[in-house]
Every structure is written in C-alpha cells, then in structure tokens.
Amino acid sequence: MNICVFGSEGRMGQLVREEAGKSVIACYDRSYPGTSVDIPLPAEVDTVIDFSLPSAWRDLDKLLHGTSAGLVSGTTGLGNTEMDLLQKWSSVRPVFFASNMSMGIYALGKLLQIAASMLADDFDLEIVEFHHRGKIDSPSGTALTLQDIWEKNGGGRKIMHGRSGPAGPRDPDETGIHSVRGGDIVGDHQLYLLGEGEKLLLSHSATGRKTFAIGALKAADFIYGKPPGLYSMEDMMSERKEK
C-alpha cells in the first residue's frame, strides 16, 4: 500500500512517516520543502493519512479532488464544515475517521457504554482530560466522543465546561468536562461516575504518540480495498473480532 501523509511535518505526521517507512511515497505540509496541494496527488497513492488542523482541510479537499484514494484522519476540533467534508469525501472513497486512534480508548468507550446502561439513572459523569500545553482544541475530541457515548446510553446531555462562582446545584441532566493543559502529557482521560456513597473511576493514559500512528496505519490497512463510505473504530474493531 502506498501512503501520502498530509500534515507530514507535525508531531503525528512525522511518527506516521517513521512507522510507515518506504510505504510513504508523498508528503504534504505547508512547511515541507517543495510540496504544494497545487501539485496533484500521485496516482499510485492508495491512502492519505491526515493529522493536521481543521484550517488545513480546504487544502486537503483540493488535494483529494479528482482522486479515489482512501483517507484516514485523526484531526480533531472539527466543526460542521469539516463534518460536511467527511460526508462529501466518503461518497467517492473509503474514509476512516476517529478522534482517537487508540484501541485502548475504544475499549474505554465500550466500558463506559456498559456502565451507562446500568448506572446512568443514578450516577453523574464527570470527564477530566489532560493534554500537553500545545494542544489547540478544548475539550479533546476524545472527551466529546466519550460524552456522546454516555448521552446515547441514558446519561446527561447538557455539557458543563468547568465550574466557577455560584454555579448552584448540579443539574441532573449535566455532564462535566474539564480540560487540563500543561507539560508534555500525550493524553489522559479519566471518567468519574459518581453515585450515592460510591464512586467508579474508568481511565486511560497514552504513554506515547506512537500508539496513534500505529492505529492510523491499522486503519489504512482496514479501509484498503473497501467501497466508498465513512468508517470508524467500531467498524474496524468489529471486523478484527470476527477474524
């Protein structure tokens, strides 16, 4: 499989290049010498792996235009415009999107789903996420994904981003999300399920970014040869379970 790395000079882009080795035949980055989205994507590229920023997706759209190359994206902080682009791209190519490429985070989400189905009526959820000082989006895409799992399984749908001043009693329909930024923390997510007289803590810690690069390459393998469509960690992990 031939790979193009979009956002190749970022921390994740560099790790993908390192892990993929000779499979990388093209790189695109605003700071990468000699590359531009005005230069067509090589016809031999099977999959583009993107770890960039939402602001770069206009360039990514230009790069993908007129091709059927697959796309794997771990870019976070997406808005409605970017979600519309995912739908557009997936109509003509296989697109894999995940806010977190970690299999451990996927398992954490499954544990939360089980817990929510049992406890959502009686427990409150507070999500605390830690990331390095350079992270741009807040809260993390992973925290929002976990909140969505809680909500879809009976939990509170009203998000409270931190608390200060006379916030008053906690709304029963509330889920707290708290973002901590500092140092070089790759990513920690802690889920506090708080009930009467008891507390349950589910957590995941990423000890290195290599995990996400490996996950992106597994996703690229997963969508290789797949028909157009929007694929997720759920799709990939379900297929792995069947094998």
Backbone hydrogen bonds in HBPLUS format (Angstrom, degrees):
<---DONOR---> <-ACCEPTOR-->    atom                        ^
c    i                          cat <-CA-CA->   ^        H-A-AA   ^      H-
h    n   atom  resd res      DA  || num        DHA   H-A  angle D-A-AA Bond
n    s   type  num  typ     dist DA aas  dist angle  dist       angle   num
A0046-ASP N   A0002-ASN O   2.86 MM  44  5.23 153.4  1.93 130.5 139.1     1
A0047-THR N   A0002-ASN O   3.23 MM  45  6.63 157.9  2.28 159.7 165.2     2
A0003-ILE N   A0023-SER O   2.73 MM  20  5.66 170.4  1.74 151.7 150.9     3
A0025-ILE N   A0003-ILE O   2.88 MM  22  5.95 155.1  1.94 157.2 163.5     4
A0004-CYS N   A0047-THR O   2.96 MM  43  6.35 155.0  2.02 151.3 156.7     5
A0049-ILE N   A0004-CYS O   2.80 MM  45  6.21 161.6  1.83 167.2 173.4     6
A0005-VAL N   A0026-ALA O   3.01 MM  21  6.50 154.1  2.08 149.6 151.0     7
A0028-TYR N   A0005-VAL O   2.92 MM  23  6.30 159.8  1.96 162.0 160.8     8
A0006-PHE N   A0049-ILE O   2.87 MM  43  6.01 164.9  1.90 149.3 154.5     9
A0051-PHE N   A0006-PHE O   3.32 MM  45  6.62 159.6  2.36 173.0 170.3    10
A0007-GLY N   A0028-TYR O   2.72 MM  21  5.97 160.9  1.76 164.4 171.3    11
A0010-GLY N   A0007-GLY O   3.31 MM   3  5.83 164.1  2.34 114.4 119.1    12
A0008-SER N   A0028-TYR O   3.29 MM  20  5.94 162.2  2.33 130.4 134.6    13
A0014-GLN N   A0010-GLY O   2.92 MM   4  6.06 161.4  1.95 156.2 159.6    14
A0015-LEU N   A0011-ARG O   3.23 MM   4  6.44 152.3  2.32 138.3 145.5    15
A0016-VAL N   A0012-MET O   2.90 MM   4  6.18 159.2  1.94 156.6 161.9    16
A0017-ARG N   A0013-GLY O   3.03 MM   4  6.27 160.5  2.07 147.3 152.5    17
A0018-GLU N   A0014-GLN O   2.97 MM   4  6.19 152.7  2.04 142.9 150.6    18
A0019-GLU N   A0015-LEU O   2.87 MM   4  6.13 162.2  1.91 154.1 158.0    19
A0020-ALA N   A0016-VAL O   2.81 MM   4  5.85 159.8  1.85 153.5 159.3    20
A0021-GLY N   A0017-ARG O   3.00 MM   4  5.86 140.2  2.16 138.7 146.9    21
A0023-SER N   A0020-ALA O   3.17 MM   3  5.53 161.4  2.21 133.1 131.4    22
A0024-VAL N   A0021-GLY O   3.20 MM   3  6.12 169.1  2.22 123.2 126.2    23
A0032-TYR N   A0029-ASP O   2.97 MM   3  4.92 162.9  2.00 106.5 112.0    24
A0035-THR N   A0032-TYR O   3.41 MM   3  6.06 157.4  2.46 142.1 138.1    25
A0039-ILE N   A0036-SER O   2.93 MM   3  5.51 161.0  1.96 114.2 120.5    26
A0045-VAL N   A0042-PRO O   3.05 MM   3  5.71 166.3  2.07 120.7 125.1    27
A0070-GLY N   A0046-ASP O   2.86 MM  24  6.15 150.8  1.94 158.0 148.2    28
A0048-VAL N   A0070-GLY O   2.78 MM  22  6.12 161.5  1.82 145.1 147.7    29
A0072-VAL N   A0048-VAL O   2.82 MM  24  6.22 159.4  1.86 163.2 167.1    30
A0050-ASP N   A0072-VAL O   2.74 MM  22  6.09 166.9  1.75 166.0 170.6    31
A0074-GLY N   A0050-ASP O   3.00 MM  24  6.38 162.7  2.03 174.1 178.6    32
A0056-ALA N   A0053-LEU O   2.85 MM   3  5.34 156.7  1.90 117.1 124.9    33
A0057-TRP N   A0054-PRO O   3.07 MM   3  5.37 164.7  2.10 112.1 116.9    34
A0059-ASP N   A0056-ALA O   3.06 MM   3  5.49 124.0  2.38 107.6 120.1    35
A0060-LEU N   A0056-ALA O   3.08 MM   4  6.45 152.2  2.16 142.5 151.3    36
A0061-ASP N   A0057-TRP O   2.84 MM   4  5.91 154.8  1.90 140.6 146.4    37
A0062-LYS N   A0058-ARG O   3.14 MM   4  6.38 150.8  2.23 138.2 145.7    38
A0063-LEU N   A0059-ASP O   2.91 MM   4  6.20 151.3  2.00 148.2 156.4    39
A0064-LEU N   A0060-LEU O   2.94 MM   4  6.17 156.5  2.00 152.2 157.6    40
A0065-HIS N   A0061-ASP O   3.06 MM   4  6.06 135.6  2.27 140.3 151.0    41
A0067-THR N   A0064-LEU O   3.02 MM   3  5.62 149.8  2.12 148.3 145.6    42
A0071-LEU N   A0094-PRO O   3.01 MM  23  6.49 156.2  2.07 155.4 162.0    43
A0096-PHE N   A0071-LEU O   2.74 MM  25  6.15 164.5  1.77 160.8 165.9    44
A0073-SER N   A0096-PHE O   2.86 MM  23  6.30 163.1  1.89 168.3 174.0    45
A0098-ALA N   A0073-SER O   3.28 MM  25  6.74 157.9  2.33 166.4 172.6    46
A0083-MET N   A0079-GLY O   3.02 MM   4  6.31 155.7  2.08 152.1 159.7    47
A0084-ASP N   A0080-ASN O   2.94 MM   4  6.16 150.4  2.02 148.2 155.7    48
A0085-LEU N   A0081-THR O   3.07 MM   4  6.40 145.7  2.19 139.6 149.2    49
A0086-LEU N   A0082-GLU O   2.98 MM   4  6.34 153.2  2.06 149.0 155.4    50
A0087-GLN N   A0083-MET O   3.22 MM   4  6.53 155.2  2.28 142.6 148.3    51
A0088-LYS N   A0084-ASP O   2.94 MM   4  6.23 156.3  2.00 147.2 154.2    52
A0089-TRP N   A0085-LEU O   2.79 MM   4  6.01 172.9  1.80 162.3 162.9    53
A0090-SER N   A0086-LEU O   2.95 MM   4  6.00 157.6  2.01 145.0 151.6    54
A0091-SER N   A0088-LYS O   3.24 MM   3  5.51 156.0  2.30 105.3 112.5    55
A0092-VAL N   A0089-TRP O   3.20 MM   3  5.91 165.5  2.22 118.5 122.6    56
A0229-GLY N   A0093-ARG O   3.19 MM 136  6.43 156.3  2.25 125.4 120.8    57
A0095-VAL N   A0229-GLY O   2.84 MM 134  6.08 163.9  1.86 173.1 176.6    58
A0231-TYR N   A0095-VAL O   2.64 MM 136  5.91 172.0  1.65 165.0 168.0    59
A0097-PHE N   A0231-TYR O   3.07 MM 134  6.45 161.2  2.11 164.6 159.2    60
A0106-TYR N   A0102-SER O   3.24 MM   4  6.54 151.8  2.32 138.3 145.9    61
A0107-ALA N   A0103-MET O   2.99 MM   4  6.31 154.6  2.06 144.0 150.2    62
A0108-LEU N   A0104-GLY O   2.87 MM   4  6.18 147.8  1.97 142.5 152.3    63
A0109-GLY N   A0105-ILE O   2.94 MM   4  6.22 154.3  2.00 148.8 154.7    64
A0110-LYS N   A0106-TYR O   3.08 MM   4  6.45 148.4  2.18 144.0 152.7    65
A0111-LEU N   A0107-ALA O   2.94 MM   4  6.26 154.8  2.00 150.1 156.7    66
A0112-LEU N   A0108-LEU O   2.91 MM   4  6.20 154.3  1.98 148.0 155.4    67
A0113-GLN N   A0109-GLY O   2.91 MM   4  6.14 149.6  2.00 142.4 151.0    68
A0114-ILE N   A0110-LYS O   3.06 MM   4  6.38 157.2  2.12 148.0 152.8    69
A0115-ALA N   A0111-LEU O   2.91 MM   4  6.16 165.2  1.94 150.2 154.6    70
A0116-ALA N   A0112-LEU O   2.76 MM   4  5.89 160.7  1.79 152.4 157.7    71
A0117-SER N   A0113-GLN O   3.11 MM   4  6.28 156.8  2.16 143.8 149.4    72
A0118-MET N   A0115-ALA O   3.11 MM   3  5.27 135.5  2.32  99.1 111.3    73
A0119-LEU N   A0115-ALA O   2.75 MM   4  5.78 153.8  1.82 156.3 165.0    74
A0120-ALA N   A0116-ALA O   3.00 MM   4  4.71 159.8  2.04 130.0 131.1    75
A0122-ASP N   A0119-LEU O   2.86 MM   3  5.52 147.2  1.97 123.9 133.3    76
A0123-PHE N   A0119-LEU O   2.85 MM   4  5.61 137.5  2.03 161.5 168.4    77
A0124-ASP N   A0194-LEU O   2.91 MM  70  5.04 162.4  1.94 134.2 137.8    78
A0194-LEU N   A0124-ASP O   2.78 MM  70  5.04 158.7  1.82 146.5 152.5    79
A0176-GLY N   A0125-LEU O   3.27 MM  51  6.67 148.8  2.37 151.6 153.1    80
A0126-GLU N   A0192-TYR O   2.94 MM  66  5.12 154.5  2.01 142.8 151.1    81
A0192-TYR N   A0126-GLU O   2.87 MM  66  5.12 177.1  1.87 159.8 159.6    82
A0127-ILE N   A0176-GLY O   2.73 MM  49  5.97 173.5  1.73 156.9 157.1    83
A0178-HIS N   A0127-ILE O   2.79 MM  51  6.17 157.3  1.84 158.3 166.3    84
A0128-VAL N   A0190-GLN O   2.93 MM  62  5.18 166.1  1.94 153.0 157.6    85
A0190-GLN N   A0128-VAL O   2.89 MM  62  5.18 164.5  1.91 152.4 157.5    86
A0129-GLU N   A0178-HIS O   2.90 MM  49  6.28 165.4  1.92 169.5 174.3    87
A0180-VAL N   A0129-GLU O   2.83 MM  51  6.08 164.2  1.86 165.6 167.7    88
A0130-PHE N   A0188-ASP O   2.86 MM  58  4.98 158.9  1.90 142.2 149.0    89
A0188-ASP N   A0130-PHE O   3.02 MM  58  4.98 155.8  2.08 140.3 145.1    90
A0131-HIS N   A0180-VAL O   2.99 MM  49  6.40 154.6  2.05 158.1 165.2    91
A0182-GLY N   A0131-HIS O   3.04 MM  51  6.54 153.4  2.11 149.3 157.7    92
A0132-HIS N   A0185-ILE O   2.74 MM  53  4.45 110.9  2.22 162.7 142.7    93
A0135-LYS N   A0132-HIS O   3.26 MM   3  5.87 173.2  2.27 120.5 122.6    94
A0133-ARG N   A0183-GLY O   3.10 MM  50  5.49 164.6  2.12 141.3 140.0    95
A0144-LEU N   A0140-SER O   3.16 MM   4  6.52 157.8  2.21 150.5 156.1    96
A0145-THR N   A0141-GLY O   2.95 MM   4  6.19 149.1  2.05 142.1 151.0    97
A0146-LEU N   A0142-THR O   2.91 MM   4  6.20 157.3  1.96 152.1 157.7    98
A0147-GLN N   A0143-ALA O   2.93 MM   4  6.18 154.5  2.00 146.0 153.2    99
A0148-ASP N   A0144-LEU O   2.97 MM   4  6.16 149.9  2.06 141.2 149.3   100
A0149-ILE N   A0145-THR O   3.05 MM   4  6.39 147.8  2.15 144.2 152.5   101
A0150-TRP N   A0146-LEU O   3.05 MM   4  6.36 160.8  2.09 150.1 154.5   102
A0151-GLU N   A0147-GLN O   2.89 MM   4  6.15 163.5  1.92 152.5 156.9   103
A0152-LYS N   A0148-ASP O   2.91 MM   4  6.04 162.8  1.94 148.8 153.4   104
A0153-ASN N   A0150-TRP O   3.21 MM   3  5.32 144.8  2.34  99.1 109.4   105
A0155-GLY N   A0150-TRP O   2.72 MM   5  4.95 150.4  1.81 147.6 140.5   106
A0154-GLY N   A0151-GLU O   3.21 MM   3  5.41 148.0  2.31 118.3 114.0   107
A0158-LYS N   A0173-ASP O   2.85 MM  15  5.77 160.0  1.89 173.5 168.2   108
A0175-THR N   A0158-LYS O   2.72 MM  17  5.95 148.7  1.81 154.7 154.8   109
A0160-MET N   A0175-THR O   2.86 MM  15  5.97 160.7  1.90 146.3 147.8   110
A0177-ILE N   A0160-MET O   2.93 MM  17  6.16 160.9  1.97 153.3 155.1   111
A0167-ALA N   A0165-GLY O   2.81 MM   2  5.64 130.4  2.06 112.9  97.2   112
A0174-GLU N   A0171-ASP O   3.01 MM   3  5.16 146.4  2.12 124.9 122.7   113
A0206-ALA N   A0187-GLY O   2.85 MM  19  5.33 166.7  1.87 165.1 169.1   114
A0189-HIS N   A0204-HIS O   2.93 MM  15  5.40 163.0  1.96 158.4 163.5   115
A0204-HIS N   A0189-HIS O   2.95 MM  15  5.40 147.9  2.06 147.8 157.7   116
A0191-LEU N   A0202-LEU O   2.70 MM  11  5.05 168.2  1.72 168.0 170.4   117
A0202-LEU N   A0191-LEU O   2.99 MM  11  5.05 162.5  2.02 144.9 150.1   118
A0193-LEU N   A0200-LEU O   2.81 MM   7  5.00 177.0  1.81 163.6 163.3   119
A0200-LEU N   A0193-LEU O   2.85 MM   7  5.00 166.8  1.87 149.9 154.4   120
A0195-GLY N   A0198-GLU O   2.97 MM   3  5.32 159.8  2.01 158.0 161.6   121
A0212-PHE N   A0209-ARG O   2.92 MM   3  5.50 131.3  2.16 114.3 125.3   122
A0213-ALA N   A0209-ARG O   3.36 MM   4  6.80 152.1  2.44 148.2 156.1   123
A0214-ILE N   A0210-LYS O   2.93 MM   4  6.19 166.4  1.95 161.1 163.7   124
A0215-GLY N   A0211-THR O   3.00 MM   4  6.16 152.8  2.08 139.3 147.4   125
A0216-ALA N   A0212-PHE O   2.95 MM   4  6.15 149.6  2.04 141.4 148.8   126
A0217-LEU N   A0213-ALA O   3.08 MM   4  6.40 152.4  2.16 146.9 153.9   127
A0218-LYS N   A0214-ILE O   2.96 MM   4  6.26 148.9  2.06 147.0 156.0   128
A0219-ALA N   A0215-GLY O   2.94 MM   4  6.19 148.6  2.04 142.4 151.4   129
A0220-ALA N   A0216-ALA O   2.91 MM   4  6.22 146.4  2.03 140.9 150.3   130
A0221-ASP N   A0217-LEU O   3.02 MM   4  6.30 154.7  2.09 143.2 149.1   131
A0222-PHE N   A0218-LYS O   2.92 MM   4  6.17 149.4  2.02 141.6 150.8   132
A0223-ILE N   A0219-ALA O   3.02 MM   4  6.34 156.7  2.07 154.4 157.7   133
A0224-TYR N   A0220-ALA O   3.17 MM   4  6.13 126.4  2.47 138.1 150.7   134
A0226-LYS N   A0223-ILE O   2.89 MM   3  5.08 165.8  1.91 128.4 130.3   135
A0236-MET N   A0232-SER O   3.11 MM   4  6.49 164.4  2.14 152.6 156.2   136
A0237-MET N   A0233-MET O   2.80 MM   4  5.87 174.1  1.81 159.2 161.2   137
A0238-SER N   A0234-GLU O   3.01 MM   4  5.93 149.3  2.10 139.1 147.5   138
A0239-GLU N   A0235-ASP O   3.11 MM   4  6.31 154.5  2.18 144.5 150.6   139
A0240-ARG N   A0236-MET O   3.00 MM   4  6.30 155.5  2.06 148.6 155.8   140
A0241-LYS N   A0237-MET O   2.99 MM   4  6.14 146.9  2.10 140.1 148.6   141
A0242-GLU N   A0238-SER O   3.17 MM   4  6.42 139.9  2.34 138.8 148.6   142
A0242-GLU N   A0239-GLU O   3.19 MM   3  5.16 126.4  2.49  93.4 106.9   143
